[in-house]
């Protein structure tokens, strides 16, 4: 005597999984790269910091804090971004000479 289990529906017609969006995958790989670089290659982390925060890092951090404070206070994004860029160009080592 044998038994057979029959499931409803055709297994070939199961809904396919949606692919992961490219932008999300790219962000994941970049985050993994940054974490691994900082963890295992400190000199590389310094190089990345210089690339991401050119000029005086203290000026950039202060400008970022002001940018975040302006956004939290309800400032429009365009105005806050303009003030951030102006602060970087005026106070940092980067300038339009």
Secondary structure, DSSP 4 states (H G I P E B T S, - for coil): -------SS-GGGSPPPPPPPHHHHHHHHHHHHHHHHHHH-HHHHHHHHHHHS-S-HHHHHHHHHHHHHHHHTT--HHHHHHHHHHHHHHHSS----
